[in-house]
Amino acid sequence: MALANTGERFGYYTMLAIFVLFLQANFGFSAATAGNIYGGFLALVYFLPLLGGILADKFGFGRMVTLGIVVMFIGYLLMALPLGADTIALVAMFAALFLISFGTGLFKGNLQVMVGNLYDAPEYASRRDAAFSIFYMAINIGAMFAPSAAVWIMEWAQNTFGVSETESYHYAFGVACASLIVSMAIYYGFRRTFRHTECASAPAKENTDAAVVDEKHHGVTDKDRIVALCLVFAVVIFFWMAFHQNGLTLTFFARDYVDTSASGLVGMEFDVWNLVLVILIVYALFGLFQSKTSRGKGISVAVIVLSIVGLVYQYNAQPESVSVSAPIFQQFNPCFVVALTPVSMAIFGWLAKTGREPSAPRKIAYGMLVAGIAYILMCLASFGLPTPEQITDPAVAASDYRVSPNWLVSTYLVLTFGELLLSPMGISFVSKVAPVKYKGLMMGGWFAATAVGNYLTSIAAVLWGLPVWIVWAVLIALCIIAALFMFSIMKRLEKVC
């Protein structure tokens, strides 16, 4: 199931990496208008799983997942058609966005419910958080290559067919169609291993009895669980508002305020294969220390040595100046997720053994604080920069205000720490706490909260004409306030865990 989601996410993030740039290049939209469309699209993508969950509770999770892939494919196919910039093209684009959103609503949340269903048996329950961390990492493997794929496909189309930059966006959108075919093949190729999780059914007698016992001994009712989940949903709205600036104001910042070229070690960051080699080193180091056989240790050492040799070769072979394009920055978050997932699992595994692992709600609150810290870095990078309107003045030289790419890369690194604390743990929390008969609905509620946060990303785009540091300061304040609220209701949340 994780690999099926990897294919779907690859196509989605290929599109998302260039979406707002396409809106401005093809239709000439302002930052605020592009931001509203971007926020509205993301809101639908994450709100419609609520409807998908309701349908799945009635018709089955597997059916909705399959239907979702088909609907998404039609949407991406419309995006891939070069229809120009007139009214027909605009209508077709909005139709495509709705189909992609609706298809994602049928696919995404229900697939994750199925993952949770694998760990409902008591003997597997303790592995639920780790399973969702691995599932989340697999998603990000697809997202990791997406920005580079978008840039490569656009450059290939321009060089091979002589199309303009605006037309080349459609070739990148077409990648999503191919990725969904792969996703469907993976899903049905391995379906026999998880088919028992596809059907929505009434809670089994033992589950019903367990709910009664839980209420009797711990005073936790289904109403308590639903209220706790709704409180968490309200908090995470503000995390997603901050996090999903990656495709909006952080992309604007990358385009308008970051150096357009890099060299040396900084330049190596913008080749995704160099990042893959670093990830291999991280995993091989874990294998080296965890392996109990000399053969396993030897393989780990070989991987480390070969990866280092590859990095040295890449360093010597790279040109003196490497081009830095705005979409490519979106590769860093998924790369960091893949690299840091085993680190976070090891840390929380050690804390669990020592009896000090934070509860899922506490991890979510920490994730909010970490997101605020990420935007403190952006504030430091933005003090003294001209406003977006001022940089259009020919008298203002770009060399006077463009900053190092590492400011933005560091921000993505810190945001990823927050994401690993909040997102997989939040999904795990929902799958564990939600009443059995409302699992699909409650998972849809998680995505609906994400949808509200995604729509609110447009607020930052509206503020984009102000001094840039003010945009980041607003996000910092919201993250801190949300975290403090979360800590204030912690006892109530931990009671239902």
Secondary structure, DSSP 4 states (H G I P E B T S, - for coil): -HHHHHHHHHHHHHHHHHHHHHHHHHH---HHHHHHHHHHHHHHHHHHHHHHHHHHHHH-HHHHHHHHHHHHHHHHHHHHS---SSHHHHHHHHHHHHHHHHHHHHHHHHHHHHHHHTT-STTTGGGHHHHHHHHHHHHHHHHHHHHHHHHHHHHHHHHHH---HHHHHHHHHHHHHHHHHHHHHHHHHSGGGTGGGS---PPPHHHHHHHHHHHHHH---HHHHHHHHHHHHHHHHHHHHHHGGGGTHHHHHHHHHB-SEE-HHHHHTT-HHHHHHHHHHHHHHHHHHH--SHHHHHHHHHHHHHHHHHHHHHHHHS-SSEE--GGGGGGHHHHHHHHHHHHHHHHHHHHHHTT-PPPHHHHHHHHHHHHHHHHHHHHHHHTTPPPTTGGGSTTS-GGGT-B-HHHHHHHHHHHHHHHHHHHHHHHHHHHHHS-GGGHHHHHHHHHHHHHHHHHHHHHHHHGGGS-HHHHHHHHHHHHHHHHHHHHHTHHHHHHT-
